């Protein structure tokens, strides 16, 4: 995930303040020097860094921190607030036209992830708004781009308007819009051509498309892996096209993340979405506050909860609640729960969203192995139906049988049964309205 380096450095810097009863002005200055280096190293734009440091330093030298009993927390709070601010404070949602269709023009350099992001956006709109989008394939210079869009269209069941590679993109867009009007599509997503770098010919073509399409949104797709260049690209496109927002892609990769922190300040335009993977569901609305929390290792409970809600099967949830109330939670439910967790995504990504876990040194070298969950399931599958419903039956000889059936060490079987019993106890407490059980789970 992005920001690992920055996150680590910032937290190391702040940890020096921890435990200090009093913080002096000299401490703050020293710390801000380190924060400055950390930001520059993460590829944050120079001017953005400078302004940020100045603001935080001024606030941190004020009485808010120096007189506080918990200076370290106060400093982190200020850094968090200011990070959030430079990223734009609030999430900015997609604009919608007063009458259909809402026209969205996707622009960006080649390889930034334009076509993929157009697909992700269509999927998002279908899911969130039950929208009926139409793609227009206006990248006529790269035949593969049209094929790629058609493949995505097929996957999502979204129609693609194209005229191959022999026609003028401006005409194609015109005809595509007519098609959308005929078919009453509520969104039109125009996939435009990219180049390896910004050039006049490309900008002229995009300007012409803009002039006839009157898009409600011009979304610039930029690759966060390109570091400082991402910010320059954003400036260039914004000057020529007056973009309405940015989709920042490849934040799942090993990017230092500077673009996320610079683009808003430099262009004045919001990052609306971030891309976090190659698959079509890897698009998230960009929430500056949540991102600041992630950077500071405070986790991202909101995204985690939303993920859980989205992937959670309502019926199963109701069933589970009933079982908890009736005190009937058994190993079959346990396996269902494991399945739900697996659906949410790779375990190590999920863990990082839990506050305190992101940069928890104890977890640094722990690689969550998807196999672990499979092993737990294998143990349950080795149980008889009676054993699944009643773990008390599991005496030592039965446990040995499970271990050999699942091909796992006996210690693992014992540990799992113990955890299961703890979980059962916790659920009983929670179903009686005693949520202290949660603390026990979090604390281990
Ligand atoms: P375009 O030339 O701008 O249309 O770029 P494409 O949509 O063809 O994407 C270029 C490459 O980047 C493809 O291999 C995509 O799978 C990949 N890609 C796009 N978005 C993301 C993302 O958010 N994360 C990752 N890891 N890869 C992405």
Boltz pocket constraint, residues with backbone or C-beta under 6 A from the ligand:
constraints:
  - pocket:
      binder: B
      contacts: [[A, 108], [A, 109], [A, 110], [A, 111], [A, 112], [A, 113], [A, 114], [A, 115], [A, 116], [A, 117], [A, 148], [A, 194], [A, 221], [A, 248], [A, 249], [A, 250], [A, 251], [A, 252], [A, 253], [A, 274], [A, 275], [A, 276], [A, 277], [A, 278], [A, 282]]
      max_distance: 6.0
